[in-house]
Amino acid sequence: MDNLEELRSDLLQRVEAATDLDALDAVRVQALGKKGEITQRMKTLGNLAPEERKEAGQAFNLIKQAVAEAIEIRKASLHSVALEARLAEEKVDVSLPPRPTTIGKMHPISQTLEELVAIFGEMGFSVAEGHHIEDDFHNFTALNIPPEHPARQELDTFYMPEREDGTRSVLRTHTSPVQIRAMQNTTPPIRIIAPGRTFRADHDATHSPMFHQVEGLVIDEKTNMGHLKGVLIEFCRAFFGVKDLPLRFRPSYFPFTEPSAEVDIGCSRSGGQLKIGAGEDWLEILGSGMVHPKVLENCGIDSSKYQGFAFGIGIERLAMLKYGIPDLRTFYETDLRWMKHYGFLPMEMPSMVRGL
């Protein structure tokens, strides 16, 4: 029964030295198990006199109680450490990921459209918009396009399902219906541009089923072909940034204008590279003409009193020429690498205040 205090101290030190729950459980078995040190020593109590046995038994019970309490305290401490380690290892990050540092870019179509608005806005034009789905009158008939015209064929135009009365709406093939509605609802003078999406059944490197167009319209009592030429010359030179850009007006035919003219700009194609404003070559850029008297009459405007001009330009074509984009289809492929290369920073967007 000697050295009980030494036994107590030794067991408590072993409990404190346990570094994990498994090691602590091993100490518990060594101290309190069936073959543990305290259990083995208590088996010798039968050899003692009754008074000594009682005193020794109380001493062993105090050691067992002290060791058991120490084990529970150490167990709680080690369990907390183990839980912290597990939480650190198995935790789930529910926070938002960091925002990308890449700055978004404006699409070349948006950039070009804003350039057009800025240029024509300085000339006194206002912006008009209209429906994507139109009726036959506003898309064809009012524009003096006859029933047999190829543009009315289903191979070229997207038609909506037929109604009960036999009529069908159409996805507008140009923004000219905006001009028609402006002439119907506005008393001249009229000076507008009509930018927007248009739709035609065509798809290749230079054509798309959906594309963007801007058309211009001026109606008053004195506007003539000279005004048309002046507006388009100033526009092309401002847009391409070539002060003395040569322009050529070639006679052409459109059902809605008379006379009509295709407009070409001077360029060079030497070495397989297109350079606008230099050389002896020509590149078609847009169509234009004086508004046909029948179109004016179809819109309720007296053609003996009023006259004017109109023009139409493909926005994608302008962007391809100005920014060197070789294929129209890439405009709509949502390729971020393409956008990073051809896109524009938001602060670079032109306006009538900042200019181009």
C-alpha atoms as one frame of an Amber mdcrd trajectory, in Angstrom:
protein
   0.000   0.000   0.000   3.058   2.173  -0.134   3.597   4.917  -2.730  -0.137
   5.631  -3.383   0.609   9.304  -3.824   3.319   8.441  -6.333   0.829   6.250
  -8.245  -1.741   9.056  -8.256   0.779  11.595  -9.550   2.073   9.211 -12.246
  -1.430   8.442 -13.572  -2.424  12.100 -13.648   0.749  12.971 -15.598  -0.031
  10.241 -18.140  -3.564  11.600 -18.543  -2.232  15.102 -19.146   0.400  13.825
 -21.598  -2.179  12.101 -23.852  -2.102  13.903 -27.224  -5.307  12.473 -28.729
  -8.414  10.586 -27.761  -6.929   7.181 -28.608  -3.911   7.794 -26.368  -6.201
   8.998 -23.577  -8.326   5.864 -23.818  -5.179   3.758 -23.537  -4.283   5.569
 -20.298  -7.818   4.934 -19.004  -7.464   1.218 -19.635  -4.010   1.155 -17.994
  -5.336   2.928 -14.907  -8.957   1.832 -14.481  -9.407  -1.247 -16.639  -9.898
  -4.795 -15.296  -6.163  -5.335 -15.489  -5.309  -1.695 -14.743  -2.843  -0.639
 -12.106  -5.429   0.610  -9.621  -7.584  -2.513 -10.061  -4.598  -4.820  -9.539
  -3.520  -3.020  -6.388  -7.023  -3.066  -4.938  -6.984  -6.863  -5.164  -4.363
  -6.855  -2.386  -6.705  -5.222   0.108  -7.833  -8.648   1.339  -4.430  -9.224
   2.927  -4.839  -6.210   5.233  -6.377  -5.948   8.676  -9.933  -4.600   8.716
  -8.957  -1.097   9.854  -6.126  -0.842   7.314  -8.358  -2.267   4.565 -10.953
   0.461   5.162  -8.376   3.223   5.137  -6.614   1.878   2.011  -9.913   1.380
   0.200 -10.843   5.018   0.761  -7.414   6.072  -0.556  -7.812   3.972  -3.722
 -11.307   5.371  -4.313  -9.958   8.891  -4.081  -7.225   8.029  -6.656  -9.801
   6.427  -8.986 -12.048   9.486  -8.677  -9.185  11.907  -9.327  -7.973   9.947
 -12.367 -11.511   9.579 -13.781 -12.176  13.306 -13.406  -8.830  14.146 -15.024
  -9.647  11.799 -17.918 -13.030  13.517 -18.508 -11.465  16.981 -18.441  -8.697
  15.916 -20.812 -11.231  14.133 -23.048 -13.305  17.316 -23.406 -10.180  19.310
 -24.245  -8.931  16.801 -26.831 -12.418  16.476 -28.343 -12.560  20.268 -28.848
  -9.139  20.259 -30.531 -10.162  17.347 -32.767 -13.400  19.120 -33.723 -11.564
  22.321 -34.628  -9.142  20.357 -36.793 -12.005  18.543 -38.529 -13.923  21.754
 -39.158 -10.824  23.367 -40.608 -10.297  20.401 -42.918 -13.897  19.802 -43.975
 -15.308  23.349 -44.024 -17.274  24.543 -47.074 -16.615  28.031 -48.434 -20.073
  29.522 -48.922 -18.797  32.991 -49.751 -18.999  34.447 -53.248 -15.947  33.933
 -55.447 -13.880  37.030 -56.154 -15.150  39.141 -58.996 -13.123  38.815 -62.184
 -10.648  41.561 -62.825 -11.335  41.491 -66.565 -13.193  44.623 -67.662 -16.214
  44.006 -69.886 -16.199  45.261 -73.463 -18.862  46.877 -75.627 -19.822  44.959
 -78.754 -18.640  46.489 -82.068 -22.267  46.717 -83.207 -23.161  48.816 -80.169
 -20.086  50.950 -80.728 -20.909  51.501 -84.407 -24.542  52.267 -83.652 -23.553
  54.946 -81.152 -21.136  56.426 -83.685 -23.962  56.670 -86.225 -26.267  58.348
 -83.712 -23.524  60.807 -82.721 -22.758  61.780 -86.337 -26.323  62.091 -87.590
 -27.397  63.696 -84.317 -25.023  66.570 -85.010 -26.723  66.965 -88.391 -30.112
  67.397 -86.724 -31.485  63.867 -87.130 -33.540  62.268 -84.355 -33.740  58.521
 -83.645 -36.959  56.612 -84.427 -37.707  52.988 -83.574 -40.384  50.497 -84.595
 -41.703  46.948 -84.454 -39.702  43.853 -85.388 -42.878  42.141 -86.640 -44.647
  44.096 -89.364 -47.621  43.759 -91.676 -47.380  43.516 -95.435 -48.423  47.117
 -96.023 -45.722  48.760 -93.918 -42.965  46.346 -94.950 -43.730  46.081 -98.674
 -46.809  47.755-100.168 -46.296  51.262 -98.796 -42.713  51.156-100.130 -43.923
  50.594-103.681 -42.639  46.997-103.677 -44.834  45.042-106.133 -46.357  41.621
-105.293 -43.973  39.824-107.664 -40.840  41.327-106.121 -38.254  38.682-105.017
 -38.118  40.172-101.526 -41.672  38.923-100.931 -40.732  35.295-101.586 -40.484
  32.899 -98.640 -36.953  31.999 -99.706 -35.877  35.538 -98.809 -38.259  36.573
 -96.029 -39.401  35.152 -92.688 -43.201  35.011 -92.506 -45.359  34.392 -89.438
 -48.170  31.756 -89.507 -51.160  32.652 -91.641 -54.176  34.219 -89.905 -57.804
  33.235 -90.462 -58.257  36.070 -92.955 -55.319  34.794 -95.031 -52.887  37.578
 -94.087 -49.443  36.977 -92.612 -47.120  39.185 -90.636 -43.457  39.317 -91.504
 -40.189  39.815 -89.649 -39.200  43.188 -91.053 -36.643  42.927 -93.847 -35.429
  46.511 -93.331 -36.121  49.411 -90.987 -38.094  51.186 -93.721 -41.422  50.494
 -91.929 -40.206  52.920 -89.259 -39.967  55.573 -91.995 -43.455  54.714 -93.236
 -44.983  55.081 -89.767 -43.094  58.341 -89.227 -44.525  59.755 -92.462 -48.014
  58.556 -91.544 -47.943  60.019 -88.047 -45.843  63.169 -88.485 -46.404  66.315
 -90.462 -43.284  67.339 -92.443 -40.608  68.471 -91.995 -39.223  65.068 -90.976
 -35.569  64.260 -90.279 -34.974  60.867 -88.663 -32.677  57.878 -88.633 -34.126
  54.430 -87.925 -31.570  51.964 -86.522 -32.496  48.420 -85.515 -32.545  44.689
 -86.179 -33.740  43.295 -89.484 -34.281  39.744 -90.716 -33.691  37.966 -94.016
 -33.314  34.297 -94.969 -29.620  34.418 -95.830 -26.515  33.119 -94.086 -22.860
  33.147 -95.146 -19.608  35.014 -94.406 -21.167  38.347 -95.399 -24.877  37.750
 -94.644 -26.786  36.786 -91.514 -30.454  35.856 -90.900 -30.498  38.675 -88.337
 -28.500  41.839 -88.855 -28.619  45.549 -88.041 -29.426  48.427 -90.318 -29.816
  52.165 -90.069 -31.965  54.113 -92.492 -32.295  57.849 -92.822 -35.214  59.954
 -93.994 -35.632  63.649 -94.691 -38.952  65.080 -95.899 -39.677  68.774 -96.418
 -40.547  71.171 -99.228 -37.073  71.949-100.587 -34.748  68.981 -99.937 -33.052
  67.757-103.105 -30.414  65.318-104.343 -27.665  67.791-103.527 -28.634  67.688
 -99.861 -28.564  63.881 -99.954 -25.068  63.871-101.385 -23.860  66.418 -98.852
 -25.204  64.451 -95.887 -23.711  61.142 -97.037 -20.340  62.657 -97.930 -20.058
  64.272 -94.513 -21.194  61.086 -92.784 -18.732  58.773 -94.544 -15.802  61.112
 -93.978 -16.668  61.540 -90.306 -17.266  57.826 -89.706 -14.101  56.556 -91.365
 -12.023  59.491 -90.164 -10.765  60.363 -93.642 -11.111  64.084 -94.309 -10.917
  63.878 -98.105 -12.505  60.435 -98.558 -13.649  60.155-102.197 -17.284  59.133
-102.805 -18.985  58.048-105.998 -22.744  58.038-106.636 -23.809  55.442-109.227
 -27.308  55.347-110.741 -29.294  52.373-109.453 -32.869  51.207-108.913 -34.958
  50.789-105.763 -38.778  50.625-105.807 -39.045  53.217-103.037 -36.714  55.920
-104.428 -36.492  57.783-107.714 -33.840  58.634-108.718 -31.788  56.026-106.834
 -28.060  55.801-106.291 -25.535  53.339-104.911 -22.753  55.033-102.977 -19.132
  53.858-103.257 -16.111  54.982-101.276 -12.539  55.141-102.571 -10.182  52.402
-101.406  -7.104  50.370-102.229  -6.882  46.571-102.352  -3.200  46.257-103.190
  -1.409  43.370-101.538  -4.692  41.831-100.477  -5.176  44.547 -97.830  -8.172
  46.891 -97.902  -7.301  50.499 -97.171 -10.143  52.999 -97.154  -9.537  56.455
 -98.581  -6.514  55.630-100.743  -6.031  54.089-104.174  -8.092  53.896-107.306
 -10.557  51.136-106.343 -14.150  51.595-105.225 -16.196  49.827-102.544 -19.996
  49.887-102.353 -21.136  51.172 -98.975 -24.872  52.013 -99.057 -27.989  52.684
-101.105 -29.877  55.960-101.350 -32.217  58.097-103.404 -35.054  60.606-103.480
 -38.239  59.239-101.901 -40.581  57.946-104.625 -43.759  60.043-105.010 -45.877
  56.882-104.666 -44.344  56.237-101.248 -45.258  59.748-100.165 -48.814  59.319
-101.413 -49.121  55.905 -99.705 -48.305  57.667 -96.430 -50.769  60.475 -96.936
 -48.200  63.134 -97.885 -48.839  65.463-100.825 -46.041  64.642-103.287 -46.689
  67.861-105.214 -45.717  69.858-102.125 -43.193  67.694-100.287 -40.158  65.727
-101.322 -37.139  64.244 -99.614 -34.433  61.615 -99.594 -33.730  58.292 -97.880
 -30.730  56.005 -97.437 -29.949  52.647 -95.867 -26.716  51.286 -94.404 -25.776
  47.900 -92.917 -24.292  48.464 -89.455 -22.301  45.209 -89.450 -20.812  46.111
 -92.831 -19.647  49.459 -91.507 -18.111  47.822 -88.432 -16.338  45.181 -90.540
 -14.820  47.826 -92.807 -13.778  50.231 -90.070 -12.448  47.710 -87.558 -11.078
  45.025 -89.891 -13.481  42.219 -88.953 -13.293  39.590 -91.729 -16.382  37.428
 -91.076 -19.912  38.585 -90.269 -20.800  35.350 -88.461 -18.334  36.032 -85.655
 -20.500  38.960 -84.496 -23.000  36.475 -83.027 -20.817  33.597 -81.775 -20.530
  35.027 -78.211 -16.803  34.294 -78.140 -15.256  36.229 -75.241 -11.841  36.074
 -76.899 -13.311  37.798 -79.967 -14.968  40.394 -77.740 -11.714  41.009 -75.894
  -9.988  41.679 -79.220 -12.668  43.696 -81.058 -14.686  45.120 -78.152 -14.524
  48.654 -76.748 -14.235  49.962 -73.214 -17.485  51.531 -71.941 -15.824  54.921
 -71.539 -14.863  54.822 -75.225 -18.512  54.881 -76.313 -19.129  57.896 -78.569
 -21.903  60.370 -77.946 -23.058  63.770 -79.165 -21.320  65.250 -76.105 -17.966
  63.439 -76.323 -18.038  63.024 -80.106 -16.357  60.083 -81.804
